[in-house]
Amino acid sequence: MTADAAPRVYGAVVDAATRCIHFHSELDIVAIKFACCLRYYPCFQCHDETVQLEATPHATRRWPEADWSSTAILCGACHHQTSIATYRQVERCPHCAAEFNPGCRLHAHLYFEETAG
């Protein structure tokens, strides 16, 4: 996928690599498509702030494990989209090898439903 064909990323985005005002380190190059609105955002804060300003705000809905095969992760370096399942197993983009922020795993529960066990 070329950069000009990349999907739109909503929220307080600060650069073409999908960094935002909340998370903007060199490794913060992932945008996540939210299950509730099917729009890409750099982070949960961007989603929440943006939807609260809309005429009909909505609650955040996380991706259930049954839908982790959905293409919902956007690499900000190459704009390749990949599945949630793949993203959760890698530390780099499977298309361009750009490194992802390992700290994002701390917020996974905000985006993805996980069963205990």
Sequence and secondary structure as in RCSB ss.txt:
>XXXX:A:sequence
MTADAAPRVYGAVVDAATRCIHFHSELDIVAIKFACCLRYYPCFQCHDETVQLEATPHATRRWPEADWSSTAILC
GACHHQTSIATYRQVERCPHCAAEFNPGCRLHAHLYFEETAG
>XXXX:A:secstr
  GGG   B SSB STT  BSS  STT  EEEE TTT  EESSHHHHHHHHHTSSS      B GGGTTSEEEEE
TTT  EEEHHHHTT SB TTT  B  GGGGGGHHHHB     
